[in-house]
Each structure stands twice: as structure tokens, then as C-alpha cells.
């Protein structure tokens, strides 16, 4: 999330990156590997949601989808054979529509096919209204060790305004169950909601803190294309009010002992989301399930994959032995921007050496752009690290534009 209160002053044109070619490219080691699993169904699609989600009508074939996921994983094995999986994230949609028994079968099948590290972080997304105490205990027994709950707000009127299916009581109950069942869990909150005041946004944060979560995600509500809200926009707080909400939320969470380590993420010490940090550090990830995306590195290329979005098309493709709708090599000239798009989300920035380790390119590929970003006060850097300044975090879109080729 970025909050462009105003545009940066006009300066000289966006600097071009140095030419990239095979002659100056090469990975010295493969990055850590994660596994993302997409569950495309939900009870009802929210009006602000642009994710690949479909209303579950006529029930779910849990066994059939789990079998398809494991086949999908098997088809992908030659691409990463022998590489250990560091984290698993089950996202959606609403993965908590699936039973603990289905998750147990899925995780057992994954362990039988890949090398899953003993301390792997395994996260499940859940929505209030689709959870109960026995269900949470079943997920924990299946091996899920981290929960992420889409609360969004504890205010009944705001939940209604953004089309959530749960009410305020269900939100509190889900958060309490998470605290009882899991040692580490995340609560998702949104701010700049229709009719929301700064005091109400902070009330949501304070309610969330009362459940002692180890991680909080605080997102600015944005109107994304191809959503109901984009076509029929509600009246939202203006940019200055939204920026003030962001600043007030950050101050409240810092005072509560949280680290604002990424654009929208806050964590207690030792509880950063390892799966997401791998994304932001330009690590690799296998994506299985309808609409899932993946990125995989090889000594001679980096590839992107995307699965068929529609569940029926995905299931058919898996049965035919090829679930990937898109499977293509990334243009080397795009790697610097893709790396910076992720790494500059982190408040700590990144070690200088990480750029070459993850892109296979020398850092001087971006020297002109880095100099300009530094001149504008958007980054600080030395021989050890490069990190966004407070201004760079606030004007993130403008910062990233400097790294477009």
C-alpha cells in the first residue's frame, strides 16, 4: 500500500536501466522455495475483491479438489526436484470452507511428495463465519501452525458496508478462537472504509490487540478494476483522512510493540510472516490450485507460471496433465523492476548482495536509477544495504517508477 498524498516534484526523466543481456547474467545459487495453494471458492464474493474467487454453489467436492492439487504438485515436481519447501500458504477464496480432514489429506500428500522442512511455516487463511472451535483444533492437528483471519473490521456497520458475510460478534469469536488454538496468528484489518473515522479505525486496531495476535495486516481499501466497488464506488474517506488513519494506526501498533516491517504488515518480534517475506525478497514459489501463480529460478532462466482460473477449466487441465495456462521465461530486462517492486516493500530494505543473488544481474544495472532515488531522498544506501526512507515508503509508486526499464 502506498499513500500518495501528493506527487513528487517534477525532475529529470525517469532514468533508464543499464542494458541487460545473457553475457552479464547468471544465478550463483537458487533462492528459498515456498508453496502456495489456492482455494478458489467462497460463500459470497465481496464487492471489493479482485482475487480469483467464485461463489460455492451446490457444495464442494473436497476430495476431488484435494486429489487435483496433489496431481498438480506431482506434475510440477520435475521443475524443483530435490529443493526443500520452507513455507506453505493456503489462500483463497476461503480455504476454511474445507474440512480439517481434507487439509490433513492434503498435507499428508504434500509431505509424501516433497521435502517439507520440519520447521516449515504452514498458514491457512480463514474467514469468520466459516470457523468453529473443533475446526480450528482439527486444522492444528493436521499440521497447520499459523492462521490468518480476514476480520477487516469489528464494526457491524462497516462490515455491512463492505459486503462481508460475518458480523461483529463472529469476528470477535473467530479472533478469540485463533488465540486459544494457535501460538501464532494474523488478523487482517482494512481502513479507509465507507463512512469510517480515524477514531473508528483505531477502535478496530485496539479490539484486534485485545486478542494478542502475533501479526496484523492493515490494508487501505482500494477500488480495484473488475470489482463491484469499482463500477459502483462507495463514498470513501479522502486521501488526507486515509493518510492520517495510516499514521495513527502505525503509531498505535508501534506503541504496542509491533514492528512495521512491510508496507501493510506489522509483527511482534520473531513473528514476521516467513512465507510473505520470501515473496518480498524475490524468493521462489510453486503455485498450485485454480488461478495460482508461481515463480521458479533455474541456472539459465527464471519462469513464471499461472494456473487456469476457472475451477472447471483447472480440473480438466490437471486431468490432462498440464495445469499451467501460462508458463514462460521472464525477460531479463524485467528482473530489476520485479525485484525492487517486492524488496522495497520491506522497511529494512535488502542487503546489497541479495539483488545479484536473486536476479543474477550485477547491481550496476540499476546504478543510474539508484542514484536518482537517493538524490530524491527516497532511499538510503551503503555497501551493506539499500532501504526506502520514510518518504520512499510514502511515495512508493514514484520510487518504483525509477526502476522501470
LUMFIMAR-556580 format. One record per residue (C-alpha): residue in three letters; x, y, z. Coordinates in nm, 4 decimals, always signed. Layout:
N
["ALA" [X Y Z]]
...
This chain:
405
["UNK" [+0.0000 +0.0000 +0.0000]]
["UNK" [+0.1214 +0.3488 -0.0766]]
["UNK" [-0.0444 +0.6737 +0.0195]]
["UNK" [+0.0366 +0.9323 -0.2490]]
["UNK" [-0.0708 +1.2473 -0.0626]]
["UNK" [+0.0967 +1.4484 -0.3350]]
["UNK" [+0.3179 +1.3839 -0.6306]]
["UNK" [+0.6923 +1.4249 -0.6092]]
["UNK" [+0.8276 +1.7412 -0.7733]]
["UNK" [+0.8892 +1.7033 -1.1424]]
["UNK" [+1.2536 +1.6314 -1.2187]]
["UNK" [+1.4550 +1.4921 -1.4990]]
["UNK" [+1.3116 +1.1973 -1.6941]]
["UNK" [+1.2926 +0.8519 -1.5406]]
["UNK" [+1.6459 +0.7075 -1.5631]]
["UNK" [+1.6940 +0.4112 -1.7908]]
["UNK" [+1.8430 +0.0893 -1.6575]]
["UNK" [+2.1685 -0.0376 -1.7969]]
["UNK" [+2.1309 -0.2868 -2.0854]]
["UNK" [+2.0761 -0.6461 -1.9724]]
["UNK" [+2.1988 -0.9454 -2.1706]]
["UNK" [+2.2887 -1.3096 -2.1220]]
["UNK" [+2.6543 -1.2145 -2.1106]]
["UNK" [+2.6163 -1.0432 -1.7713]]
["UNK" [+2.3532 -1.2748 -1.6224]]
["UNK" [+2.3814 -1.5845 -1.4074]]
["UNK" [+2.2456 -1.7169 -1.0762]]
["UNK" [+2.5079 -1.8479 -0.8355]]
["UNK" [+2.2503 -2.0278 -0.6156]]
["UNK" [+1.8775 -2.0955 -0.6188]]
["UNK" [+1.6629 -1.8971 -0.3721]]
["UNK" [+1.4429 -2.0490 -0.0975]]
["UNK" [+1.1294 -2.2233 -0.2243]]
["UNK" [+0.7738 -2.1861 -0.0920]]
["UNK" [+0.4440 -2.3494 -0.1857]]
["UNK" [+0.1246 -2.1524 -0.2435]]
["UNK" [-0.2084 -2.3396 -0.2641]]
["UNK" [-0.5185 -2.1608 -0.3925]]
["UNK" [-0.8728 -2.2478 -0.2883]]
["UNK" [-1.0989 -2.0575 -0.5281]]
["UNK" [-1.4356 -2.0822 -0.3512]]
["UNK" [-1.6051 -1.8516 -0.1039]]
["UNK" [-1.9550 -1.8181 +0.0384]]
["UNK" [-2.0093 -1.4865 -0.1393]]
["UNK" [-1.7734 -1.2644 -0.3353]]
["UNK" [-1.7030 -0.9353 -0.1599]]
["UNK" [-1.7632 -0.6204 -0.3664]]
["UNK" [-1.4012 -0.5016 -0.3282]]
["UNK" [-1.2360 -0.8383 -0.4057]]
["UNK" [-1.0318 -0.8799 -0.7232]]
["UNK" [-0.8835 -1.2179 -0.6287]]
["UNK" [-0.9690 -1.5359 -0.8151]]
["UNK" [-1.2715 -1.6386 -0.6097]]
["UNK" [-1.6025 -1.7985 -0.7043]]
["UNK" [-1.9167 -1.8442 -0.5002]]
["UNK" [-1.9587 -2.2011 -0.3832]]
["UNK" [-2.2879 -2.3194 -0.5238]]
["UNK" [-2.4130 -2.6730 -0.4886]]
["UNK" [-2.1470 -2.7788 -0.2381]]
["UNK" [-1.7768 -2.8548 -0.2702]]
["UNK" [-1.6117 -3.1727 -0.3925]]
["UNK" [-1.3379 -3.1635 -0.1292]]
["UNK" [-1.1877 -3.4994 -0.2151]]
["UNK" [-1.1834 -3.4224 -0.5873]]
["UNK" [-1.0123 -3.0867 -0.5426]]
["UNK" [-0.7523 -3.2229 -0.2987]]
["UNK" [-0.6745 -3.5025 -0.5453]]
["UNK" [-0.6346 -3.2435 -0.8226]]
["UNK" [-0.3999 -3.0345 -0.6071]]
["UNK" [-0.1766 -3.3353 -0.5412]]
["UNK" [-0.1743 -3.4269 -0.9107]]
["UNK" [-0.0872 -3.0679 -0.9939]]
["UNK" [+0.2030 -3.0849 -0.7483]]
["UNK" [+0.3215 -3.4136 -0.8979]]
["UNK" [+0.3188 -3.2654 -1.2487]]
["UNK" [+0.5366 -2.9789 -1.1208]]
["UNK" [+0.7933 -3.1942 -0.9387]]
["UNK" [+1.0468 -3.2074 -1.2259]]
["UNK" [+1.0764 -2.8277 -1.2056]]
["UNK" [+1.2031 -2.8255 -0.8471]]
["UNK" [+1.3017 -3.1829 -0.7679]]
["UNK" [+1.5171 -3.2069 -0.4557]]
["UNK" [+1.4592 -2.8499 -0.3378]]
["UNK" [+1.3102 -2.8242 +0.0132]]
["UNK" [+0.9854 -2.6373 +0.0806]]
["UNK" [+1.0321 -2.3713 +0.3509]]
["UNK" [+0.6730 -2.2480 +0.3873]]
["UNK" [+0.3195 -2.3295 +0.2738]]
["UNK" [+0.0394 -2.0764 +0.2398]]
["UNK" [-0.3213 -2.1781 +0.1733]]
["UNK" [-0.5084 -1.8790 +0.0351]]
["UNK" [-0.8286 -1.8032 -0.1446]]
["UNK" [-1.1156 -1.7638 -0.1713]]
["UNK" [-1.1882 -1.9160 +0.1630]]
["UNK" [-0.9731 -2.2211 +0.2421]]
["UNK" [-1.1571 -2.2647 +0.5737]]
["UNK" [-1.4599 -2.3860 +0.3769]]
["UNK" [-1.2627 -2.7114 +0.3551]]
["UNK" [-1.2726 -2.9530 +0.6461]]
["UNK" [-0.9767 -3.0396 +0.8715]]
["UNK" [-0.9922 -3.3903 +0.7252]]
["UNK" [-0.9396 -3.2529 +0.3733]]
["UNK" [-0.6457 -3.0427 +0.4944]]
["UNK" [-0.4942 -3.3439 +0.6692]]
["UNK" [-0.5159 -3.5490 +0.3490]]
["UNK" [-0.3638 -3.2628 +0.1502]]
["UNK" [-0.0713 -3.2041 +0.3864]]
["UNK" [-0.0010 -3.5755 +0.4158]]
["UNK" [+0.0085 -3.5959 +0.0372]]
["UNK" [+0.2435 -3.2993 +0.0160]]
["UNK" [+0.4814 -3.4496 +0.2717]]
["UNK" [+0.4861 -3.7744 +0.0730]]
["UNK" [+0.5898 -3.5925 -0.2450]]
["UNK" [+0.8270 -3.3137 -0.1420]]
["UNK" [+1.0884 -3.2386 +0.1197]]
["UNK" [+0.8993 -3.0193 +0.3647]]
["UNK" [+1.1301 -2.8693 +0.6258]]
["UNK" [+1.0497 -2.9786 +0.9841]]
["UNK" [+1.0031 -2.6189 +1.0976]]
["UNK" [+0.8068 -2.5108 +0.7902]]
["UNK" [+0.5565 -2.2316 +0.8468]]
["UNK" [+0.2148 -2.3589 +0.7299]]
["UNK" [-0.0519 -2.0885 +0.7088]]
["UNK" [-0.4247 -2.1212 +0.6457]]
["UNK" [-0.6496 -1.8272 +0.5597]]
["UNK" [-0.9860 -1.8356 +0.7353]]
["UNK" [-1.2907 -1.6110 +0.7399]]
["UNK" [-1.5193 -1.5519 +1.0393]]
["UNK" [-1.8454 -1.7277 +0.9799]]
["UNK" [-1.6728 -2.0375 +0.8377]]
["UNK" [-1.4957 -2.1381 +1.1596]]
["UNK" [-1.5715 -2.3169 +1.4839]]
["UNK" [-1.3633 -2.4417 +1.7763]]
["UNK" [-1.3424 -2.8042 +1.6627]]
["UNK" [-1.2486 -2.6944 +1.3120]]
["UNK" [-0.9569 -2.4846 +1.4373]]
["UNK" [-0.8356 -2.7710 +1.6561]]
["UNK" [-0.8588 -3.0030 +1.3569]]
["UNK" [-0.6512 -2.7689 +1.1419]]
["UNK" [-0.3879 -2.7519 +1.4156]]
["UNK" [-0.3823 -3.1322 +1.4450]]
["UNK" [-0.3384 -3.1609 +1.0657]]
["UNK" [-0.0130 -2.9640 +1.0910]]
["UNK" [-0.1251 -2.6071 +1.0200]]
["UNK" [+0.0729 -2.3900 +1.2604]]
["UNK" [-0.0292 -2.0375 +1.1605]]
["UNK" [-0.3727 -1.8881 +1.0975]]
["UNK" [-0.4646 -1.5719 +0.9081]]
["UNK" [-0.8187 -1.4453 +0.9644]]
["UNK" [-0.9920 -1.1954 +0.7370]]
["UNK" [-1.1547 -0.9812 +1.0056]]
["UNK" [-1.1440 -0.6496 +0.8098]]
["UNK" [-1.3392 -0.4695 +1.0832]]
["UNK" [-1.5040 -0.5299 +1.4196]]
["UNK" [-1.7650 -0.2624 +1.3452]]
["UNK" [-2.1021 -0.4031 +1.2373]]
["UNK" [-2.1885 -0.1091 +1.0106]]
["UNK" [-1.8537 -0.1143 +0.8333]]
["UNK" [-1.8714 -0.4890 +0.7807]]
["UNK" [-2.2112 -0.4412 +0.6209]]
["UNK" [-2.0826 -0.1532 +0.4060]]
["UNK" [-1.8050 -0.3667 +0.2541]]
["UNK" [-2.0287 -0.6696 +0.1999]]
["UNK" [-1.8727 -0.9133 +0.4478]]
["UNK" [-2.0815 -1.2181 +0.5374]]
["UNK" [-1.9827 -1.2176 +0.9049]]
["UNK" [-2.0959 -0.9796 +1.1782]]
["UNK" [-1.9002 -0.8138 +1.4588]]
["UNK" [-1.9720 -1.0908 +1.7093]]
["UNK" [-1.8457 -1.3569 +1.4671]]
["UNK" [-1.5323 -1.1519 +1.4085]]
["UNK" [-1.4585 -1.1399 +1.7816]]
["UNK" [-1.5371 -1.5084 +1.8240]]
["UNK" [-1.3029 -1.6086 +1.5416]]
["UNK" [-1.0199 -1.3957 +1.6818]]
["UNK" [-1.0703 -1.5446 +2.0289]]
["UNK" [-1.0672 -1.8999 +1.8892]]
["UNK" [-0.7464 -1.8278 +1.6996]]
["UNK" [-0.5826 -1.7009 +2.0187]]
["UNK" [-0.6909 -2.0141 +2.2057]]
["UNK" [-0.5757 -2.2587 +1.9388]]
["UNK" [-0.2671 -2.1159 +1.7674]]
["UNK" [+0.0585 -1.9812 +1.9055]]
["UNK" [+0.0999 -1.7527 +1.6050]]
["UNK" [-0.1804 -1.5927 +1.4066]]
["UNK" [-0.2571 -1.2909 +1.1907]]
["UNK" [-0.5636 -1.0704 +1.1807]]
["UNK" [-0.6415 -0.8787 +0.8595]]
["UNK" [-0.7869 -0.5309 +0.9045]]
["UNK" [-0.8895 -0.2731 +0.6448]]
["UNK" [-0.9095 +0.1023 +0.6858]]
["UNK" [-1.0441 +0.3969 +0.4873]]
["UNK" [-1.3783 +0.2149 +0.4766]]
["UNK" [-1.7029 +0.3865 +0.3712]]
["UNK" [-1.8015 +0.6325 +0.6446]]
["UNK" [-1.5093 +0.5375 +0.8699]]
["UNK" [-1.3475 +0.7925 +1.1017]]
["UNK" [-0.9934 +0.7859 +1.2390]]
["UNK" [-1.1332 +0.7027 +1.5827]]
["UNK" [-1.3251 +0.4060 +1.4415]]
["UNK" [-1.0193 +0.2779 +1.2562]]
["UNK" [-0.8208 +0.2917 +1.5808]]
["UNK" [-1.1050 +0.1181 +1.7662]]
["UNK" [-1.0670 -0.1764 +1.5238]]
["UNK" [-0.6933 -0.1860 +1.5966]]
["UNK" [-0.7498 -0.1751 +1.9724]]
["UNK" [-1.0050 -0.4560 +1.9530]]
["UNK" [-0.7618 -0.6629 +1.7473]]
["UNK" [-0.4850 -0.6008 +2.0023]]
["UNK" [-0.7115 -0.7256 +2.2823]]
["UNK" [-0.6770 -1.0774 +2.1366]]
["UNK" [-0.2947 -1.0596 +2.1462]]
["UNK" [-0.2252 -1.1501 +1.7819]]
["UNK" [+0.1355 -1.2058 +1.6811]]
["UNK" [+0.0829 -1.0354 +1.3440]]
["UNK" [-0.1503 -0.7752 +1.1972]]
["UNK" [-0.2088 -0.6814 +0.8340]]
["UNK" [-0.3629 -0.3374 +0.7844]]
["UNK" [-0.4766 -0.2657 +0.4299]]
["UNK" [-0.6087 +0.0515 +0.2735]]
["UNK" [-0.9369 -0.0249 +0.0955]]
["UNK" [-0.8745 +0.0392 -0.2727]]
["UNK" [-1.1158 +0.0234 -0.5641]]
["UNK" [-0.9697 -0.2397 -0.7944]]
["UNK" [-1.0795 -0.2845 -1.1584]]
["UNK" [-1.3226 -0.5673 -1.2283]]
["UNK" [-1.4893 -0.5363 -0.8880]]
["UNK" [-1.8382 -0.4250 -0.7905]]
["UNK" [-1.6991 -0.1296 -0.5948]]
["UNK" [-1.5011 -0.0151 -0.8988]]
["UNK" [-1.8184 +0.0018 -1.1070]]
["UNK" [-2.0315 +0.1418 -0.8242]]
["UNK" [-1.7860 +0.3193 -0.5942]]
["UNK" [-1.8941 +0.3913 -0.2381]]
["UNK" [-1.8078 +0.7215 -0.0733]]
["UNK" [-1.4681 +0.6733 +0.0920]]
["UNK" [-1.2596 +0.8956 +0.3219]]
["UNK" [-1.0468 +1.1424 +0.1256]]
["UNK" [-0.6728 +1.0895 +0.0769]]
["UNK" [-0.5693 +1.3178 +0.3636]]
["UNK" [-0.8009 +1.1395 +0.6074]]
["UNK" [-0.6809 +0.7995 +0.4854]]
["UNK" [-0.3190 +0.9096 +0.5311]]
["UNK" [-0.3975 +1.0263 +0.8834]]
["UNK" [-0.5589 +0.6894 +0.9559]]
["UNK" [-0.2475 +0.5126 +0.8319]]
["UNK" [-0.0221 +0.7273 +1.0509]]
["UNK" [-0.2436 +0.6825 +1.3579]]
["UNK" [-0.2601 +0.3051 +1.3090]]
["UNK" [+0.1160 +0.2842 +1.2697]]
["UNK" [+0.1747 +0.4883 +1.5862]]
["UNK" [-0.0704 +0.2769 +1.7871]]
["UNK" [+0.0886 -0.0506 +1.6762]]
["UNK" [+0.4457 +0.0685 +1.7272]]
["UNK" [+0.3486 +0.1720 +2.0818]]
["UNK" [+0.2060 -0.1792 +2.1326]]
["UNK" [+0.5427 -0.3361 +2.0460]]
["UNK" [+0.4809 -0.4240 +1.6823]]
["UNK" [+0.7396 -0.3806 +1.4091]]
["UNK" [+0.6106 -0.2160 +1.0891]]
["UNK" [+0.8315 -0.4351 +0.8744]]
["UNK" [+0.6445 -0.4196 +0.5417]]
["UNK" [+0.4082 -0.1767 +0.3712]]
["UNK" [+0.0915 -0.3286 +0.5213]]
["UNK" [+0.2347 -0.5740 +0.7758]]
["UNK" [+0.3100 -0.5447 +1.1470]]
["UNK" [+0.4604 -0.8190 +1.3619]]
["UNK" [+0.5682 -0.8849 +1.7158]]
["UNK" [+0.9395 -0.9738 +1.7432]]
["UNK" [+1.0081 -1.3124 +1.5844]]
["UNK" [+0.6699 -1.3360 +1.4122]]
["UNK" [+0.7175 -1.1899 +1.0652]]
["UNK" [+0.5254 -1.3850 +0.8008]]
["UNK" [+0.8036 -1.6032 +0.6603]]
["UNK" [+0.6058 -1.7010 +0.3518]]
["UNK" [+0.5391 -1.3402 +0.2554]]
["UNK" [+0.8941 -1.2302 +0.3360]]
["UNK" [+1.0099 -1.4898 +0.0825]]
["UNK" [+0.7943 -1.3170 -0.1815]]
["UNK" [+0.9301 -0.9749 -0.0893]]
["UNK" [+1.2897 -1.0992 -0.1010]]
["UNK" [+1.2238 -1.2335 -0.4509]]
["UNK" [+1.2347 -1.5973 -0.3480]]
["UNK" [+1.0807 -1.8818 -0.5477]]
["UNK" [+0.7368 -2.0322 -0.5034]]
["UNK" [+0.5374 -2.3117 -0.6609]]
["UNK" [+0.1707 -2.2253 -0.7120]]
["UNK" [-0.0935 -2.4976 -0.7321]]
["UNK" [-0.4710 -2.4687 -0.7471]]
["UNK" [-0.7086 -2.2767 -0.9709]]
["UNK" [-0.5594 -1.9375 -1.0566]]
["UNK" [-0.2388 -1.9896 -0.8569]]
["UNK" [+0.0806 -1.8187 -0.9716]]
["UNK" [+0.4385 -1.9390 -0.9354]]
["UNK" [+0.7947 -1.8189 -0.9902]]
["UNK" [+1.0840 -2.0625 -1.0314]]
["UNK" [+1.4542 -1.9965 -1.0890]]
["UNK" [+1.6963 -2.2116 -1.2854]]
["UNK" [+2.0648 -2.1703 -1.3693]]
["UNK" [+1.9705 -2.0425 -1.7156]]
["UNK" [+1.6322 -1.8703 -1.6681]]
["UNK" [+1.3528 -1.7566 -1.4393]]
["UNK" [+0.9988 -1.8659 -1.5257]]
["UNK" [+0.6512 -1.7533 -1.4310]]
["UNK" [+0.3536 -1.9871 -1.4198]]
["UNK" [-0.0191 -1.9284 -1.3839]]
["UNK" [-0.2877 -2.1932 -1.3474]]
["UNK" [-0.6267 -2.1823 -1.5174]]
["UNK" [-0.8543 -1.9540 -1.3154]]
["UNK" [-1.1917 -2.1197 -1.3596]]
["UNK" [-1.2177 -2.4250 -1.1315]]
["UNK" [-1.3735 -2.6406 -1.4051]]
["UNK" [-1.1013 -2.5494 -1.6570]]
["UNK" [-0.8340 -2.6091 -1.3935]]
["UNK" [-0.9685 -2.9537 -1.3003]]
["UNK" [-0.9873 -3.0508 -1.6664]]
["UNK" [-0.6301 -2.9329 -1.7312]]
["UNK" [-0.4964 -3.1248 -1.4304]]
["UNK" [-0.6687 -3.4402 -1.5516]]
["UNK" [-0.4976 -3.3917 -1.8889]]
["UNK" [-0.1582 -3.3489 -1.7236]]
["UNK" [-0.0956 -2.9756 -1.7656]]
["UNK" [-0.2494 -2.7287 -1.5235]]
["UNK" [-0.0385 -2.4303 -1.6326]]
["UNK" [-0.2190 -2.1846 -1.8570]]
["UNK" [+0.0887 -1.9602 -1.8656]]
["UNK" [+0.4420 -2.0980 -1.8480]]
["UNK" [+0.7021 -1.8564 -1.9760]]
["UNK" [+1.0521 -1.7272 -1.9131]]
["UNK" [+1.0818 -1.3818 -1.7601]]
["UNK" [+1.2571 -1.1263 -1.9804]]
["UNK" [+1.5890 -1.0489 -1.8096]]
["UNK" [+1.5250 -0.6776 -1.8565]]
["UNK" [+1.2187 -0.7099 -1.6295]]
["UNK" [+1.4054 -0.8658 -1.3367]]
["UNK" [+1.5408 -0.5437 -1.1797]]
["UNK" [+1.1951 -0.3856 -1.1585]]
["UNK" [+1.0329 -0.7069 -1.0343]]
["UNK" [+1.2966 -0.7396 -0.7634]]
["UNK" [+1.2575 -0.3782 -0.6499]]
["UNK" [+0.8773 -0.3993 -0.6661]]
["UNK" [+0.8987 -0.6619 -0.3934]]
["UNK" [+1.2108 -0.5736 -0.1938]]
["UNK" [+1.1248 -0.2069 -0.1439]]
["UNK" [+0.8064 -0.3080 +0.0379]]
["UNK" [+1.0277 -0.4095 +0.3299]]
["UNK" [+1.1063 -0.1326 +0.5775]]
["UNK" [+1.4547 -0.2790 +0.6295]]
["UNK" [+1.5151 -0.2857 +0.2554]]
["UNK" [+1.7574 -0.5537 +0.1435]]
["UNK" [+2.1259 -0.6478 +0.1653]]
["UNK" [+2.3171 -0.5220 -0.1375]]
["UNK" [+2.4283 -0.8744 -0.2275]]
["UNK" [+2.0681 -1.0002 -0.2407]]
["UNK" [+1.9982 -0.8246 -0.5699]]
["UNK" [+2.2592 -1.0256 -0.7591]]
["UNK" [+2.1770 -1.3450 -0.5702]]
["UNK" [+1.8091 -1.3305 -0.6683]]
["UNK" [+1.8258 -1.1731 -1.0160]]
["UNK" [+2.1633 -1.2959 -1.1448]]
["UNK" [+2.2452 -0.9391 -1.2512]]
["UNK" [+2.5158 -0.7016 -1.1284]]
["UNK" [+2.3926 -0.4155 -0.9112]]
["UNK" [+2.5353 -0.1576 -1.1501]]
["UNK" [+2.2470 -0.2497 -1.3822]]
["UNK" [+2.0452 -0.0091 -1.1647]]
["UNK" [+2.3145 +0.2431 -1.0734]]
["UNK" [+2.1580 +0.5394 -1.2523]]
["UNK" [+1.8156 +0.4693 -1.1037]]
["UNK" [+1.9636 +0.4187 -0.7562]]
["UNK" [+2.1487 +0.7485 -0.7788]]
["UNK" [+1.8285 +0.9283 -0.8737]]
["UNK" [+1.6293 +0.7620 -0.5949]]
["UNK" [+1.8977 +0.8648 -0.3475]]
["UNK" [+1.9051 +1.2215 -0.4826]]
["UNK" [+1.5272 +1.2462 -0.4326]]
["UNK" [+1.5578 +1.1222 -0.0749]]
["UNK" [+1.3596 +0.8052 -0.1448]]
["UNK" [+1.6295 +0.5544 -0.0411]]
["UNK" [+1.9409 +0.5359 +0.1725]]
["UNK" [+2.2248 +0.3003 +0.0866]]
["UNK" [+2.5763 +0.1993 +0.1732]]
["UNK" [+2.7919 -0.1008 +0.0908]]
["UNK" [+2.5763 -0.3229 +0.3133]]
["UNK" [+2.2111 -0.2409 +0.2414]]
["UNK" [+1.9596 -0.0403 +0.0423]]
["UNK" [+1.6393 +0.0664 +0.2135]]
["UNK" [+1.3497 +0.3033 +0.1491]]
["UNK" [+1.3319 +0.6203 +0.3548]]
["UNK" [+1.0092 +0.7282 +0.5201]]
["UNK" [+0.9471 +0.9434 +0.2132]]
["UNK" [+1.0263 +0.6470 -0.0123]]
["UNK" [+0.7719 +0.4338 +0.1694]]
["UNK" [+0.5088 +0.7045 +0.1433]]
["UNK" [+0.5760 +0.7730 -0.2256]]
["UNK" [+0.6336 +0.4105 -0.3153]]
["UNK" [+0.4770 +0.4307 -0.6602]]
["UNK" [+0.7059 +0.7158 -0.7598]]
["UNK" [+1.0067 +0.5312 -0.6204]]
["UNK" [+0.9303 +0.2193 -0.8195]]
["UNK" [+0.8850 +0.4144 -1.1420]]
["UNK" [+1.2572 +0.4895 -1.1351]]
["UNK" [+1.3335 +0.1215 -1.1887]]
["UNK" [+1.1139 +0.0681 -1.4921]]
["UNK" [+1.3314 -0.0112 -1.7925]]
